[in-house]
Amino acid sequence: MAVAQKHEETECRRVDGGITRVFQLLGKRWTGPIVAVLVEQPAHFADLRRAIPGLSERMLSDRLSELGAAGLVVREVDEGPPLRVSYRLTEAGAALEPALKELGKWAEKHLPESEPCVESGRS
């Protein structure tokens, strides 16, 4: 039977609390691409949908709500006509730009693009 070893609590390695909070928010599917689009410029809801293929309206709405609650995105209503809703990054959201650019550079170097889908069996 193994005997448990006693050690100092400082010897235990734990994930940094800040990293945990960042990935709890930005690690959700679609959140990073949404922020990346908004880093470039404010966008209307429909423009965000078009900019991110595969993103449903429901998921976009949910992610924008989460980003708003976290203080990273502001929802603004353009009275129109027609009435349109646009989204822009707050100062805190815009401060993510350098980190996102570095992650993009890292991905280019270390994460090869996946092969495009090829349909087979069609004549």
Buried (B, 14 or more C-beta within 10 A) or exposed (E): EEEEEEEEEEEEEEEEEEEEEEEEBBEBEBBBBBBBBBBEEBBBBEBBBEBBEEBEEEBBEBBBEBBBEBEBBBEEEEEEEEEBEBBBBBEEBEEBBEEBEEBEEEEEEEEEEEEEEEEEEEE
